Amino acid sequence: MPLGILAYFWLADENGFYMSMFWVAAVAAIGWFFTKPTLGKVDKEMTPEDPNMPTY
């Protein structure tokens, strides 16, 4: 995501900014937002559904 934002400004031309790089940075930001690990997500995924079931 940071590289996409930097490329967005670096690839600017005289008419404005390079809009394709804007969308690359935006998609990366959205993907990062929905996939970043948080303590709540980790606890939810690591807690077994059935406490009597062994985990490996």
Secondary structure, DSSP 8 states (H G I E B T S, - for coil): -HHHHHHHHHT-BTTB--HHHHHHHHHHHHHHHHH---HHHHHHHHS-SSTTS---
